[in-house]
């Protein structure tokens, strides 16, 4: 078990990591999700022992390893810029950690071939890395990390430099690879859909702090605050500030958006409403959906999907819809908001929950 206890990392006057506490269990896949400069790499360096926290401590299986050099820890790292030994075969690249550790040849051979089979590298073991595709080179780096038999494997945006097809192929395979390896995996990414595809647990980061940690689907569906909801949205989360009055939120033009039934008891006042782009639609999804009229600013067609950028009451929204939708700029369209899928945040950006009933 890896524990970070109130860890802070300051470089000069800049706080890279702020008061992070996190517990990761053996056999778990853990995603660090956040935009560039949110602190993902800094946090991984602290986990690895490449950096020492300014305050707080790092523990592994009940032992304080704060300050213990990386060479004395059973860790492996795979970076965005994958690194292989160009003069060595794929076999020897994978075998290199085992040779450094002094393993006997029989063990080396069996573990290299097992990792190669797991990552579909068996046909390429006699080749050098430069004769492989980018995806195969990244698989080689991953295989080397796996045979190291590390207790902690850190992957810092390992697929970012690969083309789309290779990224999708490896993303689909990584959960299987992680499950087979049975160690603590930490995977950093800027892409919410990558976190959803990988599953496991997700920690959302913003400005060096963890805003939420838990099962990935729970963090996505039930963000504890507006910062987390925005971190876990791509395209960006749609938001608008509305007044609650009675059982409705009041939209421009006298349109009423029903308050979710579990939140009807919250106090009247102003709230921020958030909803994902795919929860805004051109067709009424159900009887409770509310129609509003918005002006098209941009239409982006990706082939099977279209992103419609809208202006509603001087607020910019994005709608993700299936198929080709070719609207004219400034065209006014009717779109539907599904109140079942809205998220509600108070004036401080905290998620609003159902009021507690009096005892």
Phi and psi in degrees as a GROMACS rama.xvg file:
@    title "Ramachandran Plot"
@    xaxis  label "Phi"
@    yaxis  label "Psi"
@TYPE xy
-102.357  128.336  UNK-2
-125.859  130.428  UNK-3
-107.617  122.551  UNK-4
-114.604  105.143  UNK-5
50.0955  49.0842  UNK-6
-83.2959  130.246  UNK-7
-129.206  139.801  UNK-8
-130.139  118.249  UNK-9
-117.406  133.764  UNK-10
-120.199  109.09  UNK-11
64.6274  -125.293  UNK-12
-96.8124  2.59308  UNK-13
-100.746  127.568  UNK-14
-92.7348  107.891  UNK-15
-82.6466  -39.421  UNK-16
-129.994  134.201  UNK-17
-124.572  108.89  UNK-18
48.1259  58.6097  UNK-19
-94.9753  126.892  UNK-20
-121.524  129.827  UNK-21
-156.025  138.582  UNK-22
-124.794  125.241  UNK-23
-119.933  130.393  UNK-24
-92.6869  153.478  UNK-25
-59.0846  142.673  UNK-26
78.1727  12.2384  UNK-27
-106.658  150.483  UNK-28
-106.168  123.607  UNK-29
-128.493  123.342  UNK-30
-100.172  131.718  UNK-31
-98.607  112.8  UNK-32
-114.321  125.741  UNK-33
-179.706  162.389  UNK-34
-69.4924  170.472  UNK-35
-55.4997  137.578  UNK-36
72.0496  17.4525  UNK-37
-82.6698  -14.0291  UNK-38
116.664  7.75059  UNK-39
-62.0981  -52.2261  UNK-40
-66.4269  -39.1503  UNK-41
-60.0514  -40.6742  UNK-42
-67.2582  -40.4965  UNK-43
-65.807  -37.0954  UNK-44
-64.6017  -34.7761  UNK-45
-69.7275  -39.6712  UNK-46
-61.8939  -38.7919  UNK-47
-77.8697  -23.3296  UNK-48
92.9511  7.70394  UNK-49
-71.1076  -28.5049  UNK-50
-127.15  156.73  UNK-51
-109.589  133.486  UNK-52
-64.0645  147.755  UNK-53
-67.9605  -37.2044  UNK-54
-148.568  162.913  UNK-55
89.2887  -177.48  UNK-56
-146.082  158.833  UNK-57
-119.192  129.645  UNK-58
-124.068  145.25  UNK-59
-135.212  119.929  UNK-60
50.159  43.823  UNK-61
83.9603  1.70395  UNK-62
-112.164  136.076  UNK-63
-75.1805  112.913  UNK-64
-108.913  13.7709  UNK-65
-57.6404  124.654  UNK-66
86.3341  -10.3186  UNK-67
-67.5389  128.018  UNK-68
-62.9782  151.196  UNK-69
-59.3275  -30.6815  UNK-70
-64.2082  -22.3238  UNK-71
-96.7609  4.83063  UNK-72
-108.619  148.864  UNK-73
-89.2341  76.3055  UNK-74
-127.494  160.534  UNK-75
-139.547  145.255  UNK-76
-129.919  140.782  UNK-77
-126.475  125.331  UNK-78
-101.885  169.259  UNK-79
-57.2078  -43.4179  UNK-80
-88.3581  90.825  UNK-81
-64.135  142.51  UNK-82
-121.677  122.935  UNK-83
-130.8  163.256  UNK-84
-87.0217  110.089  UNK-85
-66.0778  -28.017  UNK-86
-85.5823  -7.14834  UNK-87
-104.159  151.555  UNK-88
-67.6813  166.069  UNK-89
-58.5041  -41.2609  UNK-90
-56.1821  -49.7196  UNK-91
-70.8912  -31.4661  UNK-92
-60.439  -46.7586  UNK-93
-67.4954  -36.8966  UNK-94
-76.0489  -16.7608  UNK-95
-54.7154  -42.9102  UNK-96
-64.3445  -33.0568  UNK-97
-71.489  -36.8216  UNK-98
-67.5515  -40.7954  UNK-99
-60.6571  -36.9116  UNK-100
-77.5358  -6.3096  UNK-101
79.8364  24.4451  UNK-102
-67.8546  150.943  UNK-103
-77.67  156.359  UNK-104
-60.3688  -38.7866  UNK-105
-60.2219  -43.028  UNK-106
-66.5148  -41.717  UNK-107
-58.0245  -48.5876  UNK-108
-62.7751  -44.4115  UNK-109
-66.6637  -40.7345  UNK-110
-72.6606  -37.948  UNK-111
-62.7564  -45.2022  UNK-112
-69.7718  -32.5358  UNK-113
-66.3576  -46.1478  UNK-114
-65.7488  -39.3376  UNK-115
-63.2469  -40.1475  UNK-116
-65.5096  -40.3473  UNK-117
-60.5413  -37.9076  UNK-118
-103.381  15.1918  UNK-119
56.825  44.8899  UNK-120
-111.679  0.618487  UNK-121
-53.3896  -41.8147  UNK-122
-68.9996  -11.0902  UNK-123
-112.748  10.1422  UNK-124
-61.8176  -28.7741  UNK-125
-89.5473  -5.3677  UNK-126
-85.735  164.596  UNK-127
-93.4968  154.234  UNK-128
-56.5867  -35.0163  UNK-129
-69.1555  -13.3185  UNK-130
-89.8253  0.692168  UNK-131
-101.53  163.678  UNK-132
-72.5246  167.457  UNK-133
-59.5919  -39.5693  UNK-134
-65.1894  -39.3752  UNK-135
-68.9094  -34.8478  UNK-136
-65.7716  -39.6225  UNK-137
-68.3257  -36.0114  UNK-138
-61.3797  -38.6157  UNK-139
-61.7944  -43.9934  UNK-140
-63.115  -39.2777  UNK-141
-66.0456  -41.5615  UNK-142
-62.3768  -39.5253  UNK-143
-63.6018  -37.5221  UNK-144
-66.6623  -36.6567  UNK-145
-70.4769  -43.3132  UNK-146
-70.6903  -16.7368  UNK-147
-64.2966  -13.3212  UNK-148
56.4997  42.9083  UNK-149
-76.5392  150.06  UNK-150
-78.494  -21.7893  UNK-151
-138.323  124.127  UNK-152
-117.487  123.725  UNK-153
-111.885  125.531  UNK-154
-121.112  109.856  UNK-155
-99.261  94.2305  UNK-156
46.5802  55.6673  UNK-157
-69.8186  -14.9048  UNK-158
-108.256  3.31493  UNK-159
-62.516  -31.485  UNK-160
-94.2254  5.14271  UNK-161
-92.7427  157.471  UNK-162
-73.8193  169.384  UNK-163
-56.6776  -47.8305  UNK-164
-61.3975  -43.8096  UNK-165
-66.6673  -39.4532  UNK-166
-59.7717  -47.5547  UNK-167
-63.9953  -38.4809  UNK-168
-64.4137  -46.8543  UNK-169
-71.1232  -36.3668  UNK-170
-58.9509  -39.6962  UNK-171
-68.062  -31.06  UNK-172
-86.5088  -27.7437  UNK-173
-58.2999  -43.3127  UNK-174
-56.9411  -37.646  UNK-175
-66.0721  -41.529  UNK-176
-63.3577  -45.1626  UNK-177
-61.463  -44.7153  UNK-178
-62.4541  -36.8457  UNK-179
-73.0662  -28.8094  UNK-180
-79.3194  -33.6768  UNK-181
65.8585  38.8377  UNK-182
-125.27  -173.603  UNK-183
-87.6155  117.404  UNK-184
-108.762  135.915  UNK-185
-125.495  123.785  UNK-186
-124.531  117.694  UNK-187
-95.3912  136.573  UNK-188
-152.909  155.968  UNK-189
-98.8996  -3.03304  UNK-190
-108.209  114.417  UNK-191
-57.1237  -40.6181  UNK-192
-67.777  -25.5118  UNK-193
-68.8592  -41.3293  UNK-194
-61.0093  -42.3294  UNK-195
-65.9436  -38.4619  UNK-196
-66.905  -40.2678  UNK-197
-73.3364  -33.4911  UNK-198
76.7095  -139.008  UNK-199
62.4391  -138.293  UNK-200
-112.178  153.637  UNK-201
-131.391  135.408  UNK-202
-109.768  120.737  UNK-203
-89.5136  134.896  UNK-204
-117.854  144.471  UNK-205
-149.971  121.513  UNK-206
51.7513  43.3503  UNK-207
82.6259  6.9081  UNK-208
-127.269  151.831  UNK-209
-87.2775  121.548  UNK-210
-88.3463  -26.6594  UNK-211
-164.329  147.497  UNK-212
-143.141  134.382  UNK-213
170.657  -174.106  UNK-214
-52.003  134.203  UNK-215
-52.8565  -47.0628  UNK-216
-66.4559  -31.3324  UNK-217
-70.2199  -40.6806  UNK-218
-64.5477  -38.2076  UNK-219
-66.7385  -45.4749  UNK-220
-82.7207  -28.9047  UNK-221
-130.698  65.8551  UNK-222
-64.6206  143.128  UNK-223
-81.5855  -15.8454  UNK-224
-154.993  172.381  UNK-225
-67.0831  -33.8965  UNK-226
-61.3046  -45.7555  UNK-227
-63.7162  -44.1292  UNK-228
-60.0646  -39.9818  UNK-229
-72.1167  -35.4943  UNK-230
-62.7746  -35.3737  UNK-231
-98.943  39.2564  UNK-232
-140.372  126.746  UNK-233
-154.423  108.638  UNK-234
-59.6473  170.239  UNK-235
-57.8306  149.195  UNK-236
-61.8819  137.037  UNK-237
-83.228  131.21  UNK-238
-136.7  158.291  UNK-239
-160.894  143.471  UNK-240
-89.47  125.342  UNK-241
-130.701  155.084  UNK-242
-93.4019  133.854  UNK-243
-93.8075  132.249  UNK-244
-139.311  111.114  UNK-245
69.0263  -120.263  UNK-246
-101.809  10.8093  UNK-247
-132.021  152.731  UNK-248
-95.6497  138.573  UNK-249
-99.0889  119.726  UNK-250
-98.4133  166.638  UNK-251
-59.5618  145.098  UNK-252
80.7699  16.3306  UNK-253
78.8445  8.18204  UNK-254
-74.7529  137.677  UNK-255
-112.708  129.139  UNK-256
-106.636  116.151  UNK-257
-59.042  137.027  UNK-258
-71.266  134.687  UNK-259
-50.872  139.752  UNK-260
-54.4279  -36.4692  UNK-261
-73.3045  -12.5015  UNK-262
-110.86  6.21623  UNK-263
-57.9386  -30.2292  UNK-264
-78.7593  -2.14675  UNK-265
-70.1679  155.73  UNK-266
-66.1718  149.851  UNK-267
-64.8487  151.355  UNK-268
148.334  -169.129  UNK-269
-91.4151  136.871  UNK-270
-138.023  156.429  UNK-271
-96.8078  125.823  UNK-272
-100.426  134.159  UNK-273
-127.152  144.447  UNK-274
-154.049  148.392  UNK-275
-72.6994  151.581  UNK-276
-55.3438  -32.7973  UNK-277
-79.518  -2.57675  UNK-278
-98.9896  10.1547  UNK-279
-110.899  128.85  UNK-280
-138.656  158.309  UNK-281
-85.5708  -24.0838  UNK-282
-110.508  146.016  UNK-283
-67.2134  116.549  UNK-284
-76.7131  -24.916  UNK-285
-164.653  172.38  UNK-286
-65.0814  -25.1776  UNK-287
-85.359  -9.82724  UNK-288
-65.1949  143.047  UNK-289
-109.402  127.739  UNK-290
-84.4816  139.343  UNK-291
-135.958  156.965  UNK-292
-106.012  128.654  UNK-293
-135.049  157.182  UNK-294
-99.715  133.063  UNK-295
-75.7993  130.568  UNK-296
-106.378  -39.117  UNK-297
-148.301  144.01  UNK-298
-119.95  125.415  UNK-299
-114.732  118.998  UNK-300
-103.644  121.792  UNK-301
-104.455  -1.44851  UNK-302
119.457  -82.5047  UNK-303
-86.6081  -12.9298  UNK-304
-136.31  160.042  UNK-305
-131.551  138.883  UNK-306
-104.588  116.185  UNK-307
-105.177  115.518  UNK-308
-88.668  128.84  UNK-309
-125.402  154.13  UNK-310
-117.751  116.755  UNK-311
-126.621  116.278  UNK-312
53.187  42.84  UNK-313
65.0695  19.1498  UNK-314
-114.141  134.713  UNK-315
-89.7732  128.634  UNK-316
-122.418  161.374  UNK-317
-126.275  132.659  UNK-318
-112.855  130.046  UNK-319
-103.031  119.551  UNK-320
-133.982  151.301  UNK-321
-76.4016  149.551  UNK-322
83.8238  -179.826  UNK-323
-91.0659  119.919  UNK-324
-124.159  106.716  UNK-325
-109.494  91.6058  UNK-326
-97.7085  153.958  UNK-327
-80.943  147.561  UNK-328
-60.8099  136.288  UNK-329
75.7164  3.32708  UNK-330
-68.7282  137.739  UNK-331
-94.1234  126.62  UNK-332
-126.347  155.83  UNK-333
-95.0883  126.7  UNK-334
-126.362  159.979  UNK-335
-118.13  133.154  UNK-336
-103.35  127.904  UNK-337
-94.6145  109.141  UNK-338
-63.4035  -16.2334  UNK-339
-69.1713  -20.3752  UNK-340
-113.102  11.5441  UNK-341
-82.7773  149.778  UNK-342
-109.746  141.85  UNK-343
-120.59  129.671  UNK-344
-127.518  144.697  UNK-345
-81.3454  -174.302  UNK-346
-65.8608  -17.1007  UNK-347
-95.8795  1.9741  UNK-348
85.5337  8.3301  UNK-349
-86.1572  142.783  UNK-350
-62.4435  136.783  UNK-351
-89.2905  130.825  UNK-352
-113.859  167.809  UNK-353
-60.2623  134.675  UNK-354
-63.0954  143.865  UNK-355
-74.1745  139.602  UNK-356
-81.2605  145.405  UNK-357
-65.0839  142.751  UNK-358
